[in-house]
Amino acid sequence: MNLLRYRPGPGMMVSAAFIGPGTVTACTLAGANFGFALLWALLFATLTTVILQSFAVRIALVTRLGLAEAMLATIASPLFRALAALLLISALVLGNAAYEAGNMSGAALGLEAINGGSLAFGTAPVIITIALFASAMLVFSKPKWIENILILLVLLMSAAFILTFILIRPDLGALLQGFVPRIPDGGLMTAIALIGTTIVPYNLFLHAASVRERWDTEQLPEAQLDNSISIGIGGLVSMTILATAAASLFGSGKTIENAVDMAQQLTPLFGSLATVTLGAGLFAAGLTSAITAPLATGYIVQEIFKTSGSRRPFQIGALIVIATGTFASLIGYRPVELIFIAQIANGLLLPIVAIFLIRLANNKQLLGQHANGLGANILGGIILLVTCALGFRLIARALGFWP
């Protein structure tokens, strides 16, 4: 396919999903605490995400099934199929509801950063507005409209973070050294966190569902090009956030807990424009993720509870996530306990989904000539080992015996 004719597609929704406030915070802390040293972890995570998402895209376009449908179709036992469906729904609804609270709060923090302090009217109106906007988008809008709005928001977010990076003017030599794999003292958990915040289980379901609405099997090369470019842009944005924090904060002795702290430090060093662009990027990150988390949940619920011609399961699944996240945000509840549940849920789900995904990608009855070859299976095996280790780490951290 001619690159000059490329148009952004559903892959941008994946970038919109994984660049949320949690990713912005993880990248900020990594840069502030370890400089450029962990850029390689984001590069690895981006390439891994491209590969896993390419499996999901191929399965969806060739089988014309959603990923949840395809997974459940390969389980012969009705009992195990029901248990698998229950695991998918519980893990994703609980996990995404927890992250939804963080997404809404993160968007409000972005506005506070732009404002230079607390909002005069508080954060509650912002959270309610985001909830209503996301609900209206998912209940009343057509899938193509949602996709186009998310593409626009990702492009705006990318421009905001990249402009902040340019204003900081980091040392390019030191930046390039960050792509040489090494783990600084105390940096192992941060490296794993950067990988974990990029490889998100629900994005596989979101991507598989959305590509079916845009492309046919014959357009698989176009879909895979979109996958590579869109997720590559998302990875680049994550890297610019880390590099911005490294260039402006590493070695400064400042206590940094999140991106808002970084924004406040940028004003005296680089002027108010850098603070505004960073705040705008954080707001867009929260808003895009506040849409994609319930969107993915809705798709999965729809696939499991298939009802001919009705979008009711989709709407119910999406609205439950929005309502739960809104409630947690409005009561000022720090989502530590919710994220505890989300970490366990995603820790369990990530390796399980990876196993099913690789198994499906090798199913010649479903995929025929599009089934995995040796090279894809080698890459898939490496990724499976990483996701199993990551899943164990997420569960262990949530349970408190791996800090």
C-alpha positions as CSV (number, residue, x, y, z in Angstrom):
1,M,0.0,0.0,0.0
2,N,1.2,3.5,-0.8
3,L,2.2,5.3,2.4
4,L,1.3,8.7,0.9
5,R,-2.3,7.5,0.7
6,Y,-2.4,6.3,4.3
7,R,-5.3,7.6,6.5
8,P,-5.4,7.0,10.3
9,G,-7.8,4.2,11.3
10,P,-8.8,2.1,14.2
11,G,-5.2,1.6,15.3
12,M,-5.4,5.2,16.6
13,M,-8.0,4.0,19.1
14,V,-5.4,1.7,20.6
15,S,-3.0,4.7,21.1
16,A,-5.9,6.7,22.5
17,A,-6.5,3.9,25.0
18,F,-3.0,3.2,26.3
19,I,-1.9,6.8,26.5
20,G,-4.0,7.7,29.6
21,P,-3.1,9.5,32.8
22,G,-1.6,6.3,34.2
23,T,0.9,6.1,31.2
24,V,1.6,9.9,31.4
25,T,2.4,9.5,35.2
26,A,4.5,6.3,34.7
27,C,6.6,8.0,31.9
28,T,6.9,11.2,34.0
29,L,8.2,9.3,37.0
30,A,10.6,7.2,34.9
31,G,12.1,10.3,33.3
32,A,12.3,12.2,36.6
33,N,13.9,9.4,38.5
34,F,16.1,7.6,35.9
35,G,16.6,10.1,33.2
36,F,16.7,8.7,29.6
37,A,17.8,5.3,30.8
38,L,14.5,3.5,30.4
39,L,13.5,4.7,26.9
40,W,14.4,1.2,25.6
41,A,11.6,-0.3,27.7
42,L,9.0,1.9,25.9
43,L,10.5,0.9,22.6
44,F,10.2,-2.8,23.5
45,A,6.7,-2.3,24.8
46,T,5.6,-0.5,21.6
47,L,7.0,-3.2,19.3
48,T,5.4,-5.9,21.4
49,T,2.1,-4.1,21.3
50,V,2.3,-3.8,17.5
51,I,2.9,-7.6,17.2
52,L,0.1,-8.6,19.6
53,Q,-2.4,-6.2,18.0
54,S,-1.4,-7.4,14.5
55,F,-2.5,-10.9,15.6
56,A,-5.8,-9.6,16.8
57,V,-6.3,-7.6,13.6
58,R,-5.6,-10.7,11.4
59,I,-7.9,-12.9,13.5
60,A,-10.7,-10.4,13.3
61,L,-10.5,-9.7,9.6
62,V,-10.1,-13.3,8.4
63,T,-12.7,-14.9,10.7
64,R,-15.0,-11.9,10.8
65,L,-15.4,-12.5,14.5
66,G,-14.6,-10.3,17.5
67,L,-11.8,-11.5,19.7
68,A,-14.0,-12.6,22.5
69,E,-16.2,-14.5,20.1
70,A,-13.2,-16.2,18.5
71,M,-11.8,-17.2,21.8
72,L,-15.0,-18.6,23.2
73,A,-15.7,-20.5,19.9
74,T,-12.5,-22.6,20.4
75,I,-13.7,-23.9,23.8
76,A,-15.7,-27.1,23.4
77,S,-17.0,-27.5,27.0
78,P,-20.1,-25.3,27.7
79,L,-18.9,-25.1,31.4
80,F,-15.4,-23.9,30.5
81,R,-16.8,-21.5,27.9
82,A,-19.2,-20.0,30.5
83,L,-16.3,-19.7,33.0
84,A,-14.1,-18.0,30.4
85,A,-16.9,-15.6,29.5
86,L,-17.3,-14.8,33.2
87,L,-13.5,-14.2,33.6
88,L,-13.5,-11.8,30.6
89,I,-16.4,-9.8,31.7
90,S,-15.4,-9.6,35.4
91,A,-11.8,-8.7,34.7
92,L,-12.5,-6.1,32.1
93,V,-15.5,-4.5,33.7
94,L,-13.7,-4.2,37.1
95,G,-10.4,-3.2,35.6
96,N,-11.8,-0.7,33.2
97,A,-14.1,0.8,35.9
98,A,-11.0,1.3,38.1
99,Y,-9.1,3.0,35.3
100,E,-12.1,5.1,34.2
101,A,-11.9,6.8,37.6
102,G,-8.3,7.6,37.0
103,N,-9.0,8.8,33.4
104,M,-11.6,11.3,34.5
105,S,-9.5,12.6,37.4
106,G,-6.5,12.8,35.1
107,A,-8.4,14.9,32.6
108,A,-9.4,17.3,35.4
109,L,-5.8,17.5,36.6
110,G,-4.8,18.5,33.0
111,L,-7.1,21.5,33.2
112,E,-5.7,22.4,36.6
113,A,-2.2,22.3,35.1
114,I,-3.4,24.7,32.3
115,N,-5.0,26.9,34.9
116,G,-1.9,27.0,37.1
117,G,-3.8,25.7,40.1
118,S,-7.1,24.4,41.4
119,L,-10.2,25.2,39.2
120,A,-12.5,27.9,40.7
121,F,-15.5,25.7,40.1
122,G,-13.8,22.5,41.3
123,T,-13.3,19.3,39.4
124,A,-16.9,17.8,39.8
125,P,-18.3,19.7,36.8
126,V,-15.4,18.6,34.6
127,I,-15.9,14.9,35.6
128,I,-19.7,15.1,35.1
129,T,-19.2,16.8,31.7
130,I,-16.7,14.1,30.6
131,A,-19.1,11.3,31.8
132,L,-22.0,12.8,29.8
133,F,-19.8,13.3,26.7
134,A,-18.5,9.8,26.8
135,S,-22.0,8.4,27.5
136,A,-23.5,10.3,24.6
137,M,-20.7,9.2,22.3
138,L,-21.1,5.6,23.1
139,V,-24.9,5.4,23.2
140,F,-25.9,7.7,20.3
141,S,-22.9,8.1,18.0
142,K,-22.0,5.8,15.1
143,P,-18.7,3.8,15.4
144,K,-17.2,5.9,12.6
145,W,-17.9,9.1,14.4
146,I,-16.3,7.8,17.6
147,E,-13.2,6.6,15.6
148,N,-12.9,10.1,13.9
149,I,-13.2,12.0,17.2
150,L,-10.6,9.7,18.9
151,I,-8.2,10.1,16.0
152,L,-8.5,13.9,16.3
153,L,-7.9,13.8,20.0
154,V,-4.9,11.5,19.6
155,L,-3.4,13.9,17.0
156,L,-4.0,16.9,19.3
157,M,-2.6,15.0,22.3
158,S,0.5,14.0,20.2
159,A,1.0,17.6,19.1
160,A,0.8,18.9,22.7
161,F,3.3,16.4,24.1
162,I,5.7,16.7,21.1
163,L,5.6,20.5,21.3
164,T,6.4,20.3,25.0
165,F,9.4,18.0,24.2
166,I,10.6,20.5,21.5
167,L,10.4,23.4,24.0
168,I,12.5,21.5,26.5
169,R,15.3,20.9,23.9
170,P,16.8,17.7,25.5
171,D,20.3,16.5,24.9
172,L,19.9,14.2,21.8
173,G,23.1,12.3,22.6
174,A,21.9,11.4,26.1
175,L,18.5,10.6,24.6
176,L,19.9,8.1,22.1
177,Q,21.8,6.3,24.8
178,G,18.5,5.6,26.5
179,F,17.7,3.1,23.8
180,V,20.6,0.9,24.9
181,P,19.0,-1.7,27.2
182,R,20.2,-1.4,30.8
183,I,18.4,-1.2,34.1
184,P,19.7,1.5,36.5
185,D,19.8,0.8,40.2
186,G,16.2,0.6,41.5
187,G,14.8,0.9,38.0
188,L,13.5,-2.7,37.4
189,M,10.0,-2.1,38.7
190,T,9.7,1.2,36.7
191,A,10.9,-0.6,33.5
192,I,8.2,-3.3,34.0
193,A,5.6,-0.6,34.8
194,L,6.4,1.1,31.5
195,I,5.9,-2.1,29.6
196,G,2.7,-2.9,31.6
197,T,1.1,0.5,30.9
198,T,1.6,0.0,27.1
199,I,0.5,-3.6,26.7
200,V,-3.1,-3.4,27.7
201,P,-5.4,-6.5,27.4
202,Y,-8.6,-4.7,26.6
203,N,-7.0,-3.0,23.6
204,L,-6.8,-6.4,21.8
205,F,-10.6,-6.7,22.0
206,L,-11.1,-3.0,21.1
207,H,-8.9,-3.2,18.0
208,A,-10.4,-6.5,16.8
209,A,-13.9,-5.2,17.1
210,S,-13.2,-1.9,15.4
211,V,-11.3,-3.2,12.4
212,R,-14.2,-5.4,11.3
213,E,-16.3,-2.3,10.9
214,R,-13.8,-0.7,8.6
215,W,-12.0,-3.3,6.5
216,D,-12.5,-6.7,4.7
217,T,-10.1,-9.6,4.6
218,E,-8.7,-8.3,1.3
219,Q,-7.7,-5.1,3.1
220,L,-5.6,-6.8,5.7
221,P,-2.3,-5.1,4.5
222,E,-4.0,-1.7,5.0
223,A,-5.2,-2.7,8.5
224,Q,-1.7,-3.9,9.5
225,L,-0.1,-0.7,8.2
226,D,-2.5,1.4,10.2
227,N,-1.7,-0.8,13.2
228,S,2.0,-0.2,12.9
229,I,1.8,3.5,12.2
230,S,-0.8,4.3,14.8
231,I,0.7,2.4,17.7
232,G,4.1,3.7,16.6
233,I,2.8,7.2,17.1
234,G,1.5,6.3,20.5
235,G,4.9,4.8,21.5
236,L,6.6,8.0,20.3
237,V,4.3,10.1,22.4
238,S,5.1,8.0,25.5
239,M,8.8,8.4,24.7
240,T,8.5,12.2,24.4
241,I,6.8,12.4,27.8
242,L,9.6,10.4,29.4
243,A,12.3,12.5,27.6
244,T,10.6,15.7,28.7
245,A,10.7,14.7,32.3
246,A,14.3,13.4,32.0
247,A,15.5,16.7,30.4
248,S,13.7,19.0,32.8
249,L,13.6,17.1,36.1
250,F,16.2,14.4,36.4
251,G,18.8,15.3,39.0
252,S,16.9,18.4,40.0
253,G,16.1,17.0,43.5
254,K,12.5,18.0,43.0
255,T,9.8,15.6,44.4
256,I,7.6,14.5,41.5
257,E,4.6,12.3,41.9
258,N,2.7,13.0,38.7
259,A,2.6,15.0,35.4
260,V,1.0,18.0,37.2
261,D,4.0,18.3,39.4
262,M,6.2,18.3,36.2
263,A,3.9,21.0,34.7
264,Q,4.4,23.3,37.7
265,Q,8.2,22.9,37.5
266,L,8.3,23.8,33.7
267,T,6.9,27.3,34.1
268,P,10.0,29.0,35.7
269,L,12.4,27.0,33.5
270,F,10.8,27.1,30.1
271,G,7.8,29.5,30.3
272,S,4.1,29.1,30.6
273,L,3.6,27.7,27.1
274,A,5.4,24.4,28.1
275,T,3.0,24.1,31.1
276,V,-0.1,24.7,28.9
277,T,0.9,22.2,26.3
278,L,1.7,19.5,28.9
279,G,-1.6,20.2,30.7
280,A,-3.5,20.0,27.3
281,G,-1.8,16.7,26.6
282,L,-2.8,15.3,30.0
283,F,-6.4,16.5,29.5
284,A,-6.6,14.9,26.1
285,A,-5.0,11.7,27.4
286,G,-7.7,11.4,30.2
287,L,-10.5,12.2,27.8
288,T,-9.5,9.7,25.1
289,S,-9.0,6.9,27.7
290,A,-12.3,7.8,29.3
291,I,-14.0,6.9,26.0
292,T,-12.0,3.9,25.0
293,A,-12.2,2.0,28.3
294,P,-16.0,1.7,28.3
295,L,-16.0,1.3,24.5
296,A,-13.8,-1.9,24.8
297,T,-16.0,-3.2,27.6
298,G,-19.1,-2.6,25.5
299,Y,-17.7,-4.5,22.6
300,I,-16.8,-7.5,24.7
301,V,-20.2,-7.7,26.5
302,Q,-21.9,-7.4,23.1
303,E,-19.8,-10.3,21.7
304,I,-20.6,-12.5,24.7
305,F,-24.3,-11.8,24.9
306,K,-25.0,-11.7,21.2
307,T,-28.5,-10.3,20.4
308,S,-29.6,-9.9,16.8
309,G,-29.8,-6.3,15.8
310,S,-29.6,-5.0,19.4
311,R,-26.8,-2.8,20.8
312,R,-28.3,-3.0,24.3
313,P,-25.5,-5.3,25.8
314,F,-22.9,-2.9,24.4
315,Q,-24.6,0.1,25.9
316,I,-25.1,-1.5,29.3
317,G,-21.5,-2.7,29.5
318,A,-20.1,0.8,28.5
319,L,-22.4,2.7,30.8
320,I,-21.6,0.5,33.8
321,V,-17.9,1.4,33.4
322,I,-18.7,5.1,33.0
323,A,-21.1,5.3,36.0
324,T,-18.7,3.4,38.3
325,G,-15.7,5.6,37.3
326,T,-17.7,8.8,37.7
327,F,-19.0,7.8,41.1
328,A,-15.5,7.0,42.3
329,S,-14.1,10.3,41.0
330,L,-16.9,12.5,42.4
331,I,-16.6,11.2,45.9
332,G,-12.9,12.1,45.8
333,Y,-12.0,8.5,46.3
334,R,-8.4,7.9,45.6
335,P,-8.6,4.9,43.3
336,V,-5.8,3.0,45.1
337,E,-8.1,0.2,46.2
338,L,-9.8,0.0,42.8
339,I,-6.5,-0.1,41.0
340,F,-5.6,-3.0,43.4
341,I,-8.5,-4.9,41.9
342,A,-7.6,-3.7,38.4
343,Q,-4.0,-4.9,38.7
344,I,-5.1,-8.3,39.8
345,A,-7.6,-8.5,37.0
346,N,-5.2,-7.4,34.3
347,G,-2.5,-9.5,35.8
348,L,-4.6,-12.6,35.4
349,L,-6.0,-11.6,32.1
350,L,-2.9,-10.5,30.2
351,P,-1.1,-13.9,30.0
352,I,-4.4,-15.8,29.5
353,V,-5.4,-13.5,26.6
354,A,-1.9,-13.8,25.1
355,I,-2.1,-17.7,25.2
356,F,-5.5,-17.6,23.5
357,L,-4.3,-15.1,21.0
358,I,-1.3,-17.1,19.9
359,R,-3.4,-20.3,19.9
360,L,-5.9,-18.6,17.6
361,A,-3.3,-17.1,15.4
362,N,-2.0,-20.7,14.8
363,N,-5.4,-22.2,14.0
364,K,-5.3,-23.1,10.3
365,Q,-9.0,-24.1,10.3
366,L,-9.9,-20.5,11.2
367,L,-7.2,-18.6,9.4
368,G,-6.0,-20.9,6.6
369,Q,-3.0,-19.3,4.8
370,H,-3.1,-16.4,7.3
371,A,-2.1,-18.6,10.2
372,N,1.2,-17.8,12.0
373,G,4.5,-18.9,10.5
374,L,7.7,-19.8,12.4
375,G,8.9,-16.2,12.7
376,A,5.6,-15.0,14.2
377,N,5.5,-17.9,16.6
378,I,9.0,-17.2,17.8
379,L,8.1,-13.6,18.5
380,G,4.8,-14.7,20.1
381,G,6.6,-17.1,22.4
382,I,9.0,-14.4,23.6
383,I,6.0,-12.1,24.2
384,L,4.2,-14.8,26.0
385,L,7.1,-15.2,28.4
386,V,7.2,-11.4,29.0
387,T,3.4,-11.2,29.6
388,C,3.4,-14.1,32.0
389,A,6.2,-12.4,34.0
390,L,4.4,-9.1,33.8
391,G,1.1,-10.7,34.9
392,F,2.9,-12.3,37.9
393,R,4.5,-9.0,38.8
394,L,1.2,-7.1,38.6
395,I,-0.5,-9.6,40.9
396,A,2.4,-9.8,43.3
397,R,2.6,-6.0,43.5
398,A,-1.1,-5.7,44.1
399,L,-0.9,-8.3,46.9
400,G,2.0,-6.5,48.5
401,F,4.8,-9.0,48.3
402,W,6.6,-7.4,45.4
403,P,6.9,-3.6,45.8
